[in-house]
Structure formats: C-alpha cells, structure tokens
Amino acid sequence: MEGSLAGKVAVITGGASRPRRAAAEGRRAAGAQGAIPPIQAGRLERSAGGLRALGGRTGASQPPRRAARTPAAGPRPGTVHLLCNNAGIGPMSPVFELTLADWQWMLDVNLRGAIHMLTQFLPILRGNADGGHILNTCSMASMMPVPTLATYCTAKYGLLGLSEVLAMELASDGGKVGVTALCPGPVATDLGSSTRNRPADLAGSLRDVMLEDSEQFKDAVVDWISPAQAAQIAIGAVRRGDFYAITHPDMVPEVKARHAAIEKAFADEKQRREAQA
C-alpha cells in the first residue's frame, strides 16, 4: 500500500500499551483511522479515548473466531486497509530453565497472535479494491541469536519467515497487498514488564529483565529510541512499500556475523566435496 495512508483504516494489535499507542498516534498523524484490539483491557478506555480510536476487548493471541469481535462502532468488514501485528512480550530465561508453559505463553502472543490476525484479516485486505498492507513487528532478534531470549527469538524468527513467504506469495497474487517486517532494536517501551499480563495458568521461569542488564548489552551502551521514532520508521516503510523497516542500522555487524557463519558452512561443505571428488 504505497503512498498516502489518509482515510485508511488500521487494525493495531496490543493498542493499549505504550509502543502500540505510539504506533496508533503515528498512523493518526498519517491520516489513518485505528481499530485497536488490546492485550491490556484495563487500559483500553484511556488509550482509545486519547487517540479517538476504536477499541475492542480482544487479545491478539486469541483464535480468529474471538478476534473477529469488533465493537458496533468499529470498521465494517471490508474497510480494513492496514493490519499491524504489534502485540508482543519480551521476558527472558536460559533455555535450560524454560518450561512448556513458558514456550506456550511466548509463542501464543508473539507468533500465534499474528497468525490468528492474518487468518482473520488477510481475506479482507485481499478483497479491497485498492489493496492494503501488513506490518509485522519482527524485532532485530529475528535476525540474530540473543542469549536468554530463546523463546523470543524462536517466535520472531518464525514471524520473519512467515512475513518473507507471505510477501512473495502476495507479490505473485497481483501485488495489491504489501508486507513490511519491522525489525526494531532497543525501543523505550514497556516490553520489559511483560509478566504483569502473564496468564495465571501459564506460570514458568520467564522473567522480566531490563535490556541494560541482559547478556547482549551488559558491556554496551543501549541506543534507545522512542516508540514514536520507531512508529515513524515503520510508517515510512509502509508508504514506500519496503519489506524491511530497520530502526538501528548500526546493529548490522551482528546480522552480518550470523550470515557469514551460514555462508562459511556452505563454502566449507563445498570445499570438502571438491576435495573428495
């Protein structure tokens, strides 16, 4: 959906939290209306009221038959143009401490939630005469391994893979619906206090850890940006029709290191086979 977002309707998951609020504000500045299914229902009225957005009491990790519920004042079926899969949690734990409940909670919110929303809204986007766009928040952790973030990386790697395949399929489908993978580095959000929303029946070892205290950044200065900055980068990518939206270009060495290791494995195997021939 290249060009102006004026007059478009955006569905933003997790809209009651700070990063999603910034995304909603950014889309309003771009002229888009917003329908916000929140994870934190208790903060819905304050968030929706401040944004003049349309709110529904639905968590993104719920299946489509429940996620399909929209308030009477919400957008009519067929009017959604932009789906923003932003809902996410980010607690940490070493793999050897993780429980099945930890995996279920993380994958339900960070991966299955996006799948549920795609199942619900992709037919609507494809049915629009003027097309639409899907914005998936994949994280820099979808491009590199991060110690103590195995559950998060697993979900985000999966979401990036889904986004890549979806973009290819939609391009061959006529190109009316675009896809952008937002891959943010450190953003000053409330992701570091995710466990306040953890379901009581999914207790485990995942715990909130400030990014500055994590293994990845313990010896580095964290380059924080605001949610509003991240939202503007995402909006620019959607307007241009870019697939990748990168917030921290200086983090490219970590991504290059992973790709270099993969390329080396290919080259080493090729060299072994040539030596045996």
C-alpha positions in Angstrom: 0.0 0.0 0.0 2.4 2.6 -1.2 1.6 6.3 -0.9 -0.7 8.1 1.5 -2.5 6.5 4.4 -5.1 9.2 4.6 -8.6 7.8 5.0 -7.3 4.2 5.6 -8.4 2.0 8.5 -5.7 0.4 10.6 -6.0 -2.6 13.0 -3.3 -2.5 15.6 -2.9 -5.3 18.0 -1.8 -4.5 21.5 -3.0 -1.0 21.1 -3.4 -0.2 24.8 0.3 -0.4 25.6 2.9 2.3 25.0 4.6 1.1 21.8 1.2 0.3 20.3 -0.1 3.7 21.4 2.8 5.4 19.6 2.1 3.3 16.5 -1.6 4.4 16.6 -0.6 8.0 17.1 1.8 7.8 14.2 -0.9 6.3 12.0 -3.4 9.0 13.0 -0.7 11.6 12.1 -0.5 9.9 8.7 -4.3 10.2 8.3 -5.2 6.6 9.1 -8.1 5.6 11.4 -7.4 3.0 14.1 -9.2 -0.1 15.4 -7.2 -1.3 18.4 -7.7 -4.8 19.9 -5.8 -4.5 23.2 -4.0 -7.1 25.3 -4.4 -4.9 28.4 -8.2 -4.4 28.6 -7.9 -2.3 31.8 -6.1 0.4 29.9 -8.3 0.4 26.8 -10.6 3.2 27.7 -7.8 5.6 28.5 -5.9 4.7 25.4 -8.8 4.6 22.9 -10.2 7.9 24.4 -6.9 9.7 23.9 -6.5 8.5 20.4 -10.2 8.7 19.3 -9.6 5.2 18.2 -12.0 2.3 18.0 -11.3 -0.3 20.7 -12.3 -3.9 21.1 -11.7 -6.2 24.2 -9.7 -8.8 22.3 -6.2 -10.2 22.8 -4.2 -10.9 19.7 -3.3 -14.4 20.9 -7.0 -15.5 20.8 -8.2 -17.5 17.9 -9.9 -15.8 14.9 -13.4 -16.7 16.0 -12.9 -14.4 19.0 -10.5 -11.9 17.4 -13.2 -11.3 14.9 -15.3 -9.5 17.5 -15.3 -5.7 16.9 -17.5 -3.1 18.6 -20.5 -1.8 16.8 -18.7 1.5 16.2 -15.7 -0.3 14.7 -14.8 -0.6 11.0 -17.2 -2.6 8.9 -16.0 -5.8 7.2 -14.1 -4.9 4.1 -12.9 -1.5 5.3 -9.6 -2.5 6.9 -6.5 -1.5 4.9 -3.6 -1.8 7.3 -3.0 -4.7 9.7 -0.3 -4.0 12.3 0.8 -7.1 14.2 2.5 -5.3 17.1 1.4 -7.2 20.2 4.4 -8.8 22.0 6.0 -9.8 25.2 9.7 -10.0 26.0 10.7 -11.7 29.2 14.0 -13.7 29.3 15.3 -17.0 30.7 18.1 -19.5 29.8 16.8 -22.5 27.7 17.6 -25.0 30.5 15.2 -23.2 32.8 12.3 -23.0 30.5 9.0 -24.9 31.0 6.5 -25.8 28.4 4.2 -23.1 29.8 6.9 -20.6 29.1 7.1 -21.7 25.5 3.3 -21.7 25.1 2.9 -18.2 26.5 5.6 -16.7 24.3 4.5 -18.5 21.1 0.8 -17.7 21.8 1.4 -14.0 21.9 4.4 -13.4 19.7 3.7 -15.8 16.8 0.3 -17.4 17.0 -1.2 -14.0 17.7 0.0 -12.7 14.3 -1.2 -15.9 12.7 -4.6 -15.5 14.2 -4.9 -11.9 13.0 -3.7 -12.8 9.5 -6.3 -15.5 9.3 -8.9 -13.0 10.1 -7.9 -10.0 8.1 -5.9 -11.3 5.1 -9.1 -12.1 3.1 -10.4 -8.6 3.8 -7.1 -7.0 2.7 -7.1 -9.1 -0.5 -10.7 -8.2 -1.2 -10.1 -4.4 -1.1 -10.2 -2.8 -4.5 -7.3 -0.6 -3.5 -5.4 -3.4 -1.7 -3.8 -3.0 1.7 -0.7 -3.6 3.8 0.5 -5.9 6.6 3.1 -4.6 9.2 4.6 -7.4 11.3 6.8 -6.4 14.2 9.6 -8.9 14.0 12.5 -7.4 16.1 16.2 -7.4 15.5 16.0 -10.7 17.4 14.5 -12.2 14.3 17.9 -11.8 12.5 20.4 -12.8 15.2 20.6 -15.2 18.2 20.4 -13.5 21.6 21.4 -15.3 24.8 18.4 -15.8 27.3 16.0 -14.9 24.5 15.4 -18.3 23.0 11.6 -18.2 23.3 11.6 -14.7 21.9 14.0 -15.4 19.0 12.1 -18.6 18.1 8.8 -16.6 17.8 10.4 -13.7 16.0 12.4 -15.9 13.6 9.1 -17.6 12.8 7.3 -14.3 12.3 10.0 -13.1 9.9 9.9 -16.3 7.9 6.2 -16.0 7.7 6.5 -12.4 6.6 9.0 -13.3 3.9 6.9 -16.1 2.4 3.7 -14.0 2.7 5.4 -11.2 0.8 6.4 -13.5 -2.0 3.0 -15.1 -2.3 1.2 -11.7 -2.3 3.5 -10.3 -4.9 2.6 -13.3 -7.2 -1.0 -12.7 -6.3 -1.0 -9.4 -8.1 0.8 -7.1 -5.7 -2.3 -5.4 -4.2 -1.3 -6.2 -0.6 2.2 -5.4 0.7 4.1 -6.7 3.7 6.6 -4.9 5.9 8.7 -6.6 8.6 9.6 -4.0 11.3 12.8 -5.1 12.9 13.4 -2.8 15.8 16.4 -2.7 18.1 16.2 -1.2 21.6 12.9 0.9 21.9 11.9 2.5 25.1 8.7 0.6 25.7 7.1 -1.4 28.5 8.2 -4.8 26.9 10.4 -5.1 30.0 7.4 -5.6 32.3 5.6 -8.2 30.3 4.9 -10.7 33.1 2.2 -8.4 34.6 0.0 -9.8 31.8 1.0 -13.5 32.2 -1.9 -15.9 32.5 -2.1 -17.5 35.9 -2.3 -21.0 34.3 1.0 -20.5 32.4 3.4 -20.0 35.2 7.1 -20.7 34.4 10.6 -19.3 34.6 10.5 -16.4 32.1 11.1 -13.2 34.0 11.3 -9.5 33.2 14.9 -8.3 32.7 15.9 -4.8 31.8 17.7 -4.8 28.5 20.7 -3.0 30.0 21.1 -5.9 32.4 20.8 -8.6 29.7 23.7 -10.7 28.3 23.6 -9.0 25.0 24.0 -5.4 26.3 25.9 -5.9 29.6 29.1 -4.4 28.2 27.5 -2.0 25.7 25.6 1.3 25.8 22.0 0.7 24.8 21.0 3.0 21.9 17.4 3.6 22.9 14.9 5.3 20.6 11.4 6.3 21.4 8.3 4.4 20.3 7.3 7.4 18.2 10.6 7.2 16.3 10.1 3.5 15.7 6.5 4.2 14.5 7.6 6.9 12.1 10.2 4.5 10.6 7.5 1.8 10.2 5.1 4.3 8.6 7.8 5.4 6.1 8.5 1.8 5.1 4.8 1.1 4.6 4.4 4.2 2.5 7.3 3.3 0.3 6.3 -0.4 0.1 9.6 -1.5 1.7 9.8 -5.0 3.1 12.3 -4.3 5.9 11.9 -1.5 8.3 15.2 -1.1 10.3 15.4 1.2 13.4 19.1 0.6 14.3 21.3 0.4 11.2 24.4 0.3 13.4 23.4 -3.2 14.6 24.3 -4.6 11.1 27.6 -6.3 12.3 25.7 -8.8 14.4 23.5 -9.7 11.5 26.5 -9.9 9.2 28.2 -12.2 11.6 25.3 -14.7 11.6 25.0 -14.6 7.8 28.8 -15.0 7.4 28.7 -18.1 9.6 25.9 -19.6 7.4 27.8 -18.8 4.2 31.0 -20.3 5.6 29.2 -23.6 6.3 28.1 -23.7 2.7 31.6 -22.9 1.5 33.2 -25.4 3.8 30.9 -28.2 2.7 31.5 -27.4 -1.0 35.3 -27.5 -0.4 35.0 -30.9 1.3 33.1 -32.3 -1.6 35.5 -30.9 -4.1 38.4 -32.4 -2.2 36.7 -35.8 -2.2 36.0 -35.8 -5.9 
